[in-house]
Amino acid sequence: MALDAATLSLVANELKTVLLDCKIDKIFEPTRDEVLITLRSRTETFRLLLSARSGSARVCLTKESFENPLTPPGFCMLLRKHLTGGRLVDLHMEPGDRIVFFDFKCTNEMGDLVTNTLAAELMGRYSNLVLIQNGRIIDALKRVDFEDSEIRQLLPGLAYTLPPKPEKPDFLAVSAAAVVDAACRKDLPAASALGKVMGGVGPVVAREACWRAFGGETPLLACDLSEEQKRSLCSALEELKAEHAAGGTPTAVRIPQGDGTLKPVEFSFFAPRQYGPAAELTTYPSYSEMLEDYYATKDRTERLKQKSKELYKAVHNLYERAVRKQAARREELAQSEKADTLRLCGELIQANQWAIHKGDRQVTVQNYYTGEDMTIRLDPRLGPNENAQKYFRDYKKKQTAGQMLKKLLVEGEEEIEYLANVLYEVECAPGEQALNEVRAELKGQGYLKYYKQRDRKQKPADFLRYLSSDGFEILVGRNNLQNDKLTLHTARGKDVWFHVQKAPGSHCVVMSRGLDVPDTTRQEAAELAVLHSSQNGGAKVAVDTTEVRNIWKANGAKPGMVLYEVYTTVYVTPRPGLEEQLKVKK
């Protein structure tokens, strides 16, 4: 569901009521598609989010906390230069279009007062933020040149022009009777016909009008509607227009899924009836709260995906390369195991030197082990003894290679296991700080040669902390370095350690305080180990558990890689909501 012009106009009115005359205090750009502006009035502070992300473009007030990049991007620095300290003097919207203009009264470099306008164009994949002064573009979040569009360019110095408007009349500006009259000329289902003839609203409005007019879904074509049905449809549209004029009711729709979760499917300025009794409708006190709640989970995932994309690709390539190298080593080892044939060829050549002459390309001799004839290839440049010695040398090389390959195969398996763990850490990283810790770890292991740690140091993240039903503290590592710290330095001998079997995951330790750990706590810790692993979501997952004193680390082992021989395996299925129930509130 995209934010349509009708709902956006109500969002803009709400923002204008709250933000007018506020001054800009701070500007951030958390991701490449979002700008966060902090504005202050005399008594309050507001955080305005402007998102140009294609799947969730919007403007709204937000209470969510964002992790900002250590170095501000170029567009963020430009906004700070031109807008910081500016006062919002007007907020208006282009009628029937999804563009909101924020006019700020600012002071330029010469000390003169100027009006800078930030245009939020919220048009799906063409969404953009454009900074304008005196009708000319200062810059845009996403520059559009002549190769991108022949119709409209967004480049510094060009005159700002509005995007081409669709020919459909605006739902809010045209009468309901005119809309119904135009729709009834089309040979389409009633809802589709409405959507074709009115602009500024999404399909949900057209469907809702038909639902309210006909008491449910109808297969009728618009051109086949009776006069009574036309009047009903006209009344339904007038009802929706009246709701909009009164300010509407911010409502989000969620539909139950097979796994018991609720999937957000729609939001609008009215309470939709078209989804029936199975849908859950949530009304909000403001449009900002509706938009923030509707897009919160999706945006959080998208932000992290953006930040981790480059690192994930690098680690994934390292993992794939390690897997390919391992396959090549196995193939080479299989070849080296045939080395006995080389030794046999050398022996048979030595035993039959009388029958071989320099220049021969092959010789057929009897294999005195089997009694069968055997054809051996020869180097015509060498004599019989030299050919035999060449086979013996190749035999020794293969023997030595086989021994080295067995050692390399063990190291390769350890490397693959380690990189699988790192890949899991990148996928599950909660933010930029966690990703930086993974980058630093890879740099320390020699995988990222060109990564430079920023000058601005961040406080290392703490372990994840939980409290069991029996009152025992349970600690979980966030990454490989934390796993080592937890298991090898923080935990003590009788503390109980948990880890999913043969899969990437976090170390989980019950701090026993020297006491016997009850079965209930062990069960909860095992479930937490599954929840913080690549097996999250699985049923009857194998989890190894042992006391910390039974764990050791091999010399030269990579971070997070430990060894243990004495252990018990339990099979658990994590219970929904357990993590939130046990989490220690800060």
C-alpha positions as CSV (number, residue, x, y, z in Angstrom):
1,M,0.0,0.0,0.0
2,A,1.4,3.4,-1.1
3,L,0.6,6.7,0.5
4,D,-2.0,8.3,-1.8
5,A,-2.6,12.0,-2.3
6,A,-5.9,12.1,-0.3
7,T,-4.3,10.6,2.8
8,L,-1.1,12.6,2.3
9,S,-3.1,15.8,2.3
10,L,-4.4,15.0,5.8
11,V,-0.9,14.1,6.9
12,A,0.3,17.5,5.6
13,N,-2.5,19.3,7.5
14,E,-1.6,17.5,10.7
15,L,2.1,18.4,10.3
16,K,1.3,22.0,9.5
17,T,-0.8,22.4,12.7
18,V,2.1,20.9,14.8
19,L,5.3,22.2,13.1
20,L,4.5,25.7,11.8
21,D,6.9,28.3,13.2
22,C,9.3,25.6,14.6
23,K,13.0,26.0,14.0
24,I,15.4,23.3,12.7
25,D,17.9,22.1,15.3
26,K,19.6,19.1,13.7
27,I,19.5,17.2,10.4
28,F,20.6,13.6,9.9
29,E,20.6,11.1,7.0
30,P,20.3,7.7,8.6
31,T,20.2,5.9,5.2
32,R,20.5,6.9,1.6
33,D,16.7,7.2,1.3
34,E,15.8,9.0,4.5
35,V,16.3,12.4,6.1
36,L,15.5,13.1,9.8
37,I,15.0,16.7,10.9
38,T,14.8,17.7,14.5
39,L,12.6,20.8,15.0
40,R,12.0,22.8,18.2
41,S,9.2,25.0,19.3
42,R,9.3,27.0,22.5
43,T,8.0,24.1,24.5
44,E,8.5,20.9,22.5
45,T,10.9,19.0,20.2
46,F,9.7,17.1,17.2
47,R,11.5,14.7,14.9
48,L,10.3,14.8,11.3
49,L,11.1,11.8,9.0
50,L,11.1,12.3,5.3
51,S,11.5,9.0,3.5
52,A,12.1,8.6,-0.2
53,R,12.3,4.9,-0.1
54,S,10.2,3.4,-3.0
55,G,8.3,0.9,-0.8
56,S,7.6,3.2,2.1
57,A,7.8,6.8,0.9
58,R,6.2,9.2,3.5
59,V,6.6,12.2,5.7
60,C,5.6,11.9,9.3
61,L,6.7,12.6,12.9
62,T,8.6,9.8,14.5
63,K,9.7,8.6,17.9
64,E,11.9,5.8,16.6
65,S,15.6,6.0,17.3
66,F,18.0,5.9,14.4
67,E,21.6,4.8,14.1
68,N,23.3,7.6,12.0
69,P,26.4,7.0,9.9
70,L,29.7,8.2,11.5
71,T,30.4,10.4,8.4
72,P,27.3,12.5,7.2
73,P,26.5,11.9,3.5
74,G,26.9,14.8,1.1
75,F,23.2,15.6,0.8
76,C,22.9,15.7,4.6
77,M,25.8,18.2,4.7
78,L,24.1,20.3,2.1
79,L,20.8,20.4,4.0
80,R,22.7,21.4,7.2
81,K,24.4,24.2,5.3
82,H,21.2,25.7,3.9
83,L,18.5,24.8,6.4
84,T,20.0,24.5,10.0
85,G,18.4,27.3,12.1
86,G,15.7,27.9,9.6
87,R,12.1,28.5,10.7
88,L,9.2,26.6,9.1
89,V,6.9,29.4,7.7
90,D,4.7,27.3,5.4
91,L,3.8,23.7,4.6
92,H,1.7,23.1,1.6
93,M,0.9,20.3,-0.9
94,E,0.4,20.2,-4.6
95,P,-3.3,19.4,-5.1
96,G,-4.0,15.9,-6.3
97,D,-0.3,15.0,-6.3
98,R,1.9,13.4,-3.8
99,I,4.3,16.3,-3.3
100,V,4.7,18.2,0.0
101,F,6.6,21.5,0.2
102,F,8.3,22.7,3.4
103,D,9.2,26.4,3.2
104,F,11.9,27.5,5.7
105,K,13.0,31.1,6.3
106,C,16.8,30.8,6.6
107,T,19.8,33.1,6.7
108,N,22.3,32.6,3.9
109,E,26.1,33.0,4.0
110,M,25.8,36.8,3.5
111,G,23.4,37.2,6.4
112,D,20.4,37.8,4.2
113,L,17.0,36.2,4.8
114,V,16.0,33.7,2.1
115,T,13.3,31.1,1.7
116,N,14.5,27.6,1.1
117,T,12.0,25.0,0.1
118,L,12.4,21.3,0.7
119,A,10.1,19.3,-1.7
120,A,9.2,15.8,-0.6
121,E,8.1,13.9,-3.8
122,L,6.5,10.7,-2.6
123,M,5.8,8.9,-5.9
124,G,6.7,5.3,-5.4
125,R,10.0,4.4,-7.1
126,Y,10.4,8.0,-8.3
127,S,10.3,9.3,-4.7
128,N,12.8,12.1,-4.1
129,L,13.8,15.0,-1.9
130,V,14.7,18.3,-3.6
131,L,16.1,21.5,-2.1
132,I,14.9,24.6,-3.9
133,Q,15.7,28.3,-3.7
134,N,14.0,31.0,-5.8
135,G,12.5,28.3,-8.1
136,R,15.9,26.7,-8.9
137,I,17.3,23.4,-7.6
138,I,20.1,23.6,-5.1
139,D,20.4,19.8,-5.2
140,A,18.3,16.5,-5.0
141,L,18.7,13.4,-2.9
142,K,18.6,11.4,-6.1
143,R,19.8,13.3,-9.1
144,V,18.0,12.8,-12.4
145,D,19.9,13.5,-15.5
146,F,19.0,13.4,-19.2
147,E,19.9,9.7,-19.4
148,D,17.4,8.9,-16.6
149,S,14.6,11.1,-18.0
150,E,14.1,13.2,-21.1
151,I,11.0,14.9,-19.7
152,R,12.2,16.1,-16.3
153,Q,15.7,16.5,-14.8
154,L,16.6,17.2,-11.2
155,L,20.1,18.7,-11.3
156,P,21.7,21.6,-9.4
157,G,21.0,24.9,-11.1
158,L,18.0,23.8,-13.2
159,A,14.6,25.4,-12.7
160,Y,12.3,23.2,-10.6
161,T,9.3,21.9,-12.5
162,L,6.5,19.7,-11.3
163,P,6.3,16.2,-12.6
164,P,3.6,15.5,-15.3
165,K,0.2,14.9,-13.8
166,P,-2.1,12.0,-14.8
167,E,-5.2,13.0,-16.9
168,K,-7.6,11.6,-14.3
169,P,-9.4,14.2,-12.2
170,D,-8.6,14.5,-8.5
171,F,-11.0,12.6,-6.3
172,L,-11.3,15.5,-3.9
173,A,-11.8,18.1,-6.6
174,V,-14.5,16.4,-8.8
175,S,-18.1,15.6,-7.8
176,A,-19.1,12.0,-7.0
177,A,-21.7,12.2,-9.8
178,A,-19.1,13.1,-12.4
179,V,-16.9,10.2,-11.3
180,V,-19.7,7.6,-11.4
181,D,-20.8,8.9,-14.8
182,A,-17.3,8.6,-16.2
183,A,-16.8,5.1,-14.7
184,C,-20.1,3.8,-16.1
185,R,-18.8,4.3,-19.6
186,K,-16.2,1.7,-19.1
187,D,-16.6,-2.0,-19.8
188,L,-14.7,-3.0,-16.6
189,P,-15.7,-4.2,-13.1
190,A,-17.1,-1.4,-11.0
191,A,-14.1,-1.0,-8.7
192,S,-11.6,-1.1,-11.6
193,A,-13.6,1.4,-13.5
194,L,-13.6,3.8,-10.6
195,G,-9.9,3.5,-10.2
196,K,-9.4,4.4,-13.9
197,V,-11.4,7.6,-13.8
198,M,-10.4,9.3,-10.5
199,G,-6.9,10.3,-9.3
200,G,-5.4,11.1,-5.9
201,V,-6.6,7.9,-4.2
202,G,-5.5,4.3,-4.2
203,P,-7.5,1.2,-5.2
204,V,-8.7,0.8,-1.6
205,V,-11.0,3.8,-2.0
206,A,-12.6,2.5,-5.2
207,R,-13.1,-1.0,-3.6
208,E,-14.5,0.6,-0.4
209,A,-17.0,2.7,-2.4
210,C,-18.3,-0.4,-4.2
211,W,-18.4,-2.4,-1.0
212,R,-20.5,0.2,0.7
213,A,-22.7,0.8,-2.3
214,F,-23.5,-2.9,-3.0
215,G,-23.1,-4.5,0.4
216,G,-20.1,-6.5,-0.6
217,E,-18.1,-7.6,-3.6
218,T,-19.9,-7.5,-7.0
219,P,-19.0,-9.0,-10.3
220,L,-21.1,-6.3,-12.1
221,L,-19.5,-4.3,-14.9
222,A,-19.7,-0.5,-14.5
223,C,-21.5,-0.1,-17.8
224,D,-24.2,-2.6,-16.6
225,L,-25.1,-0.7,-13.4
226,S,-28.7,0.2,-12.9
227,E,-29.8,3.8,-12.0
228,E,-30.4,2.7,-8.4
229,Q,-26.9,1.2,-8.2
230,K,-25.4,4.3,-9.7
231,R,-27.1,6.4,-7.0
232,S,-25.8,4.0,-4.3
233,L,-22.3,4.2,-5.6
234,C,-22.5,8.0,-5.8
235,S,-23.7,8.1,-2.1
236,A,-20.8,5.9,-1.1
237,L,-18.3,8.2,-2.7
238,E,-19.9,11.3,-1.1
239,E,-19.7,9.5,2.2
240,L,-16.0,8.9,1.8
241,K,-15.4,12.5,0.6
242,A,-17.3,13.7,3.7
243,E,-15.1,11.5,6.0
244,H,-12.0,13.1,4.4
245,A,-13.3,16.6,4.8
246,A,-13.9,15.9,8.5
247,G,-10.3,14.9,9.0
248,G,-10.9,11.1,8.6
249,T,-9.9,8.3,10.9
250,P,-6.3,7.0,10.6
251,T,-6.8,3.2,10.3
252,A,-4.5,0.3,9.5
253,V,-5.7,-3.1,8.4
254,R,-3.9,-6.4,9.4
255,I,-4.9,-9.9,8.3
256,P,-4.1,-13.0,10.4
257,Q,-1.6,-15.4,8.8
258,G,-1.3,-19.2,9.2
259,D,1.5,-18.9,11.8
260,G,-0.6,-16.7,14.0
261,T,1.0,-13.4,13.1
262,L,-0.8,-10.4,11.7
263,K,0.3,-9.1,8.3
264,P,-0.2,-5.3,7.6
265,V,-2.0,-5.0,4.3
266,E,-3.6,-1.5,4.1
267,F,-4.0,1.9,5.7
268,S,-6.2,4.8,4.9
269,F,-8.1,7.8,6.2
270,F,-11.3,5.7,6.9
271,A,-12.0,2.4,8.5
272,P,-12.3,-0.1,5.6
273,R,-15.2,-2.6,5.7
274,Q,-14.1,-4.5,2.6
275,Y,-11.8,-6.9,4.5
276,G,-14.6,-8.5,6.5
277,P,-14.7,-9.6,10.2
278,A,-11.4,-11.6,9.9
279,A,-9.3,-8.5,9.5
280,E,-8.0,-6.5,12.5
281,L,-8.5,-2.7,12.2
282,T,-6.3,-0.4,14.3
283,T,-7.2,3.3,14.7
284,Y,-4.6,5.8,15.7
285,P,-4.8,9.3,17.3
286,S,-2.7,10.7,14.5
287,Y,-1.6,10.0,10.9
288,S,2.1,10.1,11.9
289,E,1.5,7.3,14.5
290,M,-0.3,5.2,11.9
291,L,2.4,5.5,9.3
292,E,5.2,4.9,11.8
293,D,3.5,1.8,13.1
294,Y,2.6,0.5,9.7
295,Y,6.1,0.8,8.2
296,A,8.2,0.3,11.4
297,T,9.2,-3.3,11.0
298,K,9.6,-3.1,7.2
299,D,11.8,0.0,7.4
300,R,14.0,-1.4,10.2
301,T,14.8,-4.4,8.1
302,E,15.4,-2.3,5.0
303,R,17.7,0.1,6.8
304,L,19.8,-2.8,8.1
305,K,19.8,-4.5,4.8
306,Q,21.2,-1.3,3.2
307,K,24.0,-1.0,5.8
308,S,25.0,-4.6,5.7
309,K,24.7,-5.2,1.9
310,E,28.3,-4.5,1.1
311,L,29.6,-6.5,4.1
312,Y,27.3,-9.4,3.4
313,K,28.4,-9.6,-0.2
314,A,32.1,-9.6,0.9
315,V,31.6,-12.3,3.5
316,H,29.4,-14.3,1.1
317,N,32.1,-14.2,-1.5
318,L,34.7,-15.3,1.0
319,Y,32.5,-18.2,2.1
320,E,31.8,-19.3,-1.5
321,R,35.5,-19.2,-2.3
322,A,36.3,-21.3,0.8
323,V,33.7,-23.9,-0.3
324,R,35.2,-24.0,-3.9
325,K,38.7,-24.4,-2.5
326,Q,37.6,-27.2,-0.3
327,A,36.0,-29.0,-3.2
328,A,39.2,-28.6,-5.3
329,R,41.2,-30.0,-2.4
330,R,39.0,-33.0,-2.1
331,E,39.3,-33.7,-5.8
332,E,43.1,-33.3,-5.6
333,L,43.2,-35.7,-2.6
334,A,41.3,-38.3,-4.6
335,Q,43.9,-38.0,-7.3
336,S,46.8,-38.3,-4.9
337,E,45.3,-41.5,-3.4
338,K,46.1,-43.1,-6.8
339,A,49.8,-42.5,-6.2
340,D,50.5,-46.3,-5.8
341,T,49.9,-46.7,-9.5
342,L,52.9,-44.3,-10.2
343,R,55.1,-46.4,-7.9
344,L,54.0,-49.6,-9.7
345,C,54.8,-48.0,-13.1
346,G,58.3,-47.1,-11.9
347,E,59.0,-50.6,-10.6
348,L,57.7,-52.3,-13.8
349,I,59.9,-50.0,-15.9
350,Q,63.0,-50.9,-13.8
351,A,62.2,-54.6,-14.0
352,N,61.8,-54.4,-17.9
353,Q,64.7,-52.0,-18.8
354,W,66.0,-54.6,-21.4
355,A,62.8,-54.1,-23.4
356,I,62.7,-50.3,-23.4
357,H,64.7,-47.9,-25.6
358,K,65.1,-44.2,-25.6
359,G,62.5,-42.7,-27.9
360,D,59.8,-45.2,-27.0
361,R,56.4,-43.5,-26.2
362,Q,54.9,-46.5,-24.3
363,V,55.7,-50.0,-23.3
364,T,53.4,-53.0,-22.5
365,V,54.7,-55.2,-19.7
366,Q,53.3,-57.9,-17.5
367,N,52.1,-56.7,-14.0
368,Y,53.7,-59.3,-11.8
369,Y,51.1,-58.6,-9.1
370,T,48.1,-59.5,-11.2
371,G,49.7,-61.4,-14.1
372,E,47.9,-59.1,-16.6
373,D,49.5,-56.9,-19.3
374,M,49.8,-53.2,-18.5
375,T,50.6,-50.4,-20.9
376,I,52.8,-47.6,-19.4
377,R,53.4,-44.2,-21.1
378,L,57.0,-43.1,-21.5
379,D,58.8,-39.8,-22.1
380,P,60.6,-40.4,-25.4
381,R,63.3,-37.9,-24.4
382,L,64.4,-40.2,-21.4
383,G,66.0,-43.5,-21.2
384,P,64.3,-46.5,-19.2
385,N,66.0,-45.7,-15.9
386,E,65.2,-42.0,-16.1
387,N,61.6,-42.8,-16.9
388,A,61.4,-45.0,-13.8
389,Q,62.9,-42.3,-11.6
390,K,60.4,-39.8,-13.0
391,Y,57.6,-42.0,-11.9
392,F,59.1,-42.4,-8.5
393,R,59.5,-38.7,-8.1
394,D,55.8,-38.1,-9.1
395,Y,54.9,-40.8,-6.6
396,K,56.7,-39.0,-3.7
397,K,55.1,-35.7,-4.7
398,K,51.6,-37.2,-4.6
399,Q,52.4,-38.7,-1.3
400,T,53.6,-35.4,0.2
401,A,50.6,-33.6,-1.4
402,G,48.2,-36.1,0.1
403,Q,49.5,-35.5,3.6
404,M,49.4,-31.7,3.1
405,L,45.9,-31.9,1.6
406,K,44.5,-33.8,4.6
407,K,45.8,-31.0,6.9
408,L,44.4,-28.3,4.5
409,L,41.0,-30.0,4.4
410,V,40.8,-29.8,8.2
411,E,41.7,-26.1,8.1
412,G,39.3,-25.5,5.3
413,E,36.4,-27.0,7.2
414,E,37.2,-24.8,10.2
415,E,37.3,-21.7,7.8
416,I,34.0,-22.6,6.3
417,E,32.4,-23.0,9.7
418,Y,33.9,-19.7,10.8
419,L,32.7,-17.8,7.7
420,A,29.2,-19.4,8.1
421,N,29.1,-18.0,11.6
422,V,30.2,-14.5,10.4
423,L,27.6,-14.6,7.6
424,Y,25.0,-15.4,10.3
425,E,26.2,-12.5,12.4
426,V,25.9,-10.0,9.5
427,E,22.4,-11.2,8.7
428,C,21.3,-10.8,12.3
429,A,23.3,-7.6,13.2
430,P,20.9,-5.2,15.0
431,G,22.7,-2.1,13.7
432,E,25.8,-0.2,12.5
433,Q,27.7,-0.8,15.7
434,A,27.3,-4.6,15.4
435,L,28.4,-4.5,11.8
436,N,31.5,-2.4,12.7
437,E,32.4,-5.1,15.3
438,V,32.2,-7.8,12.6
439,R,34.3,-5.7,10.2
440,A,37.0,-5.2,12.9
441,E,36.9,-8.9,13.6
442,L,37.4,-9.8,9.9
443,K,40.2,-7.2,9.6
444,G,41.9,-8.8,12.6
445,Q,41.7,-12.2,10.8
446,G,43.1,-10.8,7.6
447,Y,40.0,-11.1,5.5
448,L,39.3,-7.3,5.1
449,K,42.6,-5.8,4.2
450,Y,41.3,-2.4,3.2
451,Y,38.9,-1.7,6.0
452,K,39.8,1.3,8.1
453,Q,38.4,1.7,11.6
454,R,36.8,5.1,12.1
455,D,38.5,7.6,14.5
456,R,35.3,7.9,16.5
457,K,35.3,5.0,18.9
458,Q,32.1,3.3,20.0
459,K,31.6,1.6,23.3
460,P,31.6,-2.2,22.9
461,A,28.1,-3.7,23.1
462,D,27.3,-5.7,26.2
463,F,26.1,-9.3,26.1
464,L,22.4,-10.0,25.7
465,R,21.1,-10.5,29.2
466,Y,18.1,-12.7,30.3
467,L,16.8,-13.8,33.6
468,S,15.4,-17.4,33.9
469,S,12.2,-18.3,35.7
470,D,14.3,-19.7,38.5
471,G,16.3,-16.4,38.9
472,F,19.5,-17.4,37.1
473,E,21.2,-15.0,34.8
474,I,21.6,-16.1,31.1
475,L,24.1,-14.4,28.9
476,V,24.2,-14.6,25.1
477,G,27.1,-13.4,22.9
478,R,26.3,-11.0,20.0
479,N,29.2,-12.0,17.7
480,N,32.3,-14.3,17.6
481,L,34.5,-12.0,19.7
482,Q,31.8,-11.7,22.3
483,N,31.3,-15.5,22.2
484,D,35.0,-16.0,23.1
485,K,34.9,-13.4,25.8
486,L,31.8,-14.9,27.3
487,T,32.9,-18.6,27.2
488,L,36.6,-18.2,27.9
489,H,36.8,-15.2,30.2
490,T,33.4,-14.3,31.8
491,A,32.0,-17.7,32.5
492,R,33.4,-20.0,35.3
493,G,33.8,-23.8,35.6
494,K,30.3,-24.8,36.8
495,D,28.4,-22.4,34.6
496,V,26.4,-24.2,31.9
497,W,27.1,-23.6,28.2
498,F,24.7,-24.1,25.3
499,H,25.1,-24.0,21.5
500,V,23.1,-25.4,18.6
501,Q,24.7,-28.5,17.1
502,K,26.7,-28.1,13.9
503,A,25.2,-24.7,12.9
504,P,26.1,-21.1,13.2
505,G,24.8,-19.4,16.4
506,S,25.7,-17.6,19.6
507,H,27.2,-19.0,22.8
508,C,24.6,-19.1,25.6
509,V,25.8,-19.4,29.2
510,V,23.8,-19.9,32.4
511,M,25.7,-18.2,35.2
512,S,25.2,-20.8,37.9
513,R,26.9,-18.9,40.8
514,G,28.3,-22.3,41.9
515,L,24.7,-23.7,42.3
516,D,23.0,-26.6,40.5
517,V,21.1,-25.3,37.6
518,P,17.4,-26.4,37.5
519,D,15.9,-28.2,34.5
520,T,13.5,-25.3,33.8
521,T,16.5,-22.9,33.4
522,R,18.4,-25.3,31.3
523,Q,15.3,-25.7,29.0
524,E,15.0,-21.9,28.7
525,A,18.7,-21.4,28.0
526,A,18.5,-24.1,25.3
527,E,15.6,-22.3,23.6
528,L,17.5,-19.0,23.7
529,A,20.5,-20.7,22.0
530,V,18.1,-21.8,19.2
531,L,16.6,-18.3,19.0
532,H,20.0,-16.8,18.6
533,S,21.1,-19.2,15.8
534,S,20.6,-19.9,12.2
535,Q,18.1,-22.6,13.3
536,N,15.7,-20.0,14.6
537,G,12.2,-21.1,13.5
538,G,13.0,-24.8,13.5
539,A,11.4,-27.5,15.6
540,K,13.2,-30.1,17.7
541,V,16.6,-28.4,17.1
542,A,19.6,-30.2,18.5
543,V,21.5,-28.2,21.2
544,D,24.7,-29.3,22.8
545,T,25.2,-28.4,26.5
546,T,28.1,-28.9,28.9
547,E,29.8,-27.2,31.8
548,V,32.2,-24.4,30.8
549,R,35.1,-26.3,32.4
550,N,34.8,-28.9,29.6
551,I,35.4,-26.3,26.9
552,W,38.8,-25.3,25.5
553,K,40.2,-23.4,22.5
554,A,42.8,-24.8,20.1
555,N,45.9,-22.8,19.4
556,G,45.3,-20.6,16.4
557,A,41.6,-21.2,16.3
558,K,39.4,-18.5,14.9
559,P,37.2,-16.3,17.1
560,G,34.1,-18.1,18.4
561,M,35.5,-21.6,17.6
562,V,35.8,-23.8,20.7
563,L,36.2,-27.6,21.3
564,Y,34.4,-29.9,23.8
565,E,34.2,-33.7,24.2
566,V,32.0,-34.2,27.3
567,Y,28.5,-32.9,26.5
568,T,24.8,-33.7,26.3
569,T,22.5,-33.1,23.4
570,V,18.9,-31.9,24.0
571,Y,16.2,-31.3,21.4
572,V,14.0,-28.2,21.8
573,T,11.4,-26.1,20.1
574,P,11.5,-22.4,21.2
575,R,8.2,-21.1,22.6
576,P,6.8,-17.9,21.1
577,G,7.4,-14.8,23.3
578,L,10.0,-16.5,25.5
579,E,12.8,-14.1,24.6
580,E,10.7,-11.0,25.5
581,Q,9.5,-12.7,28.7
582,L,13.0,-13.4,29.9
583,K,14.8,-10.3,28.6
584,V,16.3,-8.1,31.3
585,K,14.7,-4.6,30.9
586,K,17.2,-1.8,31.0
